[in-house]
Amino acid sequence: MDEQSIRSAIDQHWAASAEGDQFAEHQIYHDDAVCEYPQSGEVIHGRHNLQALRSHHPGKPSGFKVRRIVGSDQLWVTEYIITYEGKRAFTVSIMEFRDDKVAHETQYFADPFDAPAWRSQWVEVRK
């Protein structure tokens, strides 16, 4: 699959995720895909388990915004924000493709934090 086709598949994946379309969201994965959540230590084996896990999440997202997607060849990174129950989770997804589907994904989730006052002279704070 060429880079333009991969980018299109990723765009469709995130659009389906934002809409809550569990079927379309998981079409991007190989049946034997592995997804890791390093912060919790969880490893999800297989597209069906990943779809089932996400389908049973108790808090459906109330917001979803892709900030940027970068990649080439078989490695693609998406930075996005998911809002659950009014709380934003800054998220990074690293997708590794095999043939035309995701074979491995690693997702990192980070909570926002207040900017320390001592840095104020050097930074711009966006909310």
Sequence and secondary structure as in RCSB ss.txt:
>XXXX:A:sequence
MDEQSIRSAIDQHWAASAEGDQFAEHQIYHDDAVCEYPQSGEVIHGRHNLQALRSHHPGKPSGFKVRRIVGSDQL
WVTEYIITYEGKRAFTVSIMEFRDDKVAHETQYFADPFDAPAWRSQWVEVRK
>XXXX:A:secstr
  HHHHHHHHHHHHHHHHHT HHHHTTTEEEEEEEEETTTTEEEESHHHHHHHHHT SS  SEEEEEEEEEETTE
EEEEEEEEETTEEEEEEEEEEEETTEEEEEEEEEE      GGGTTT     
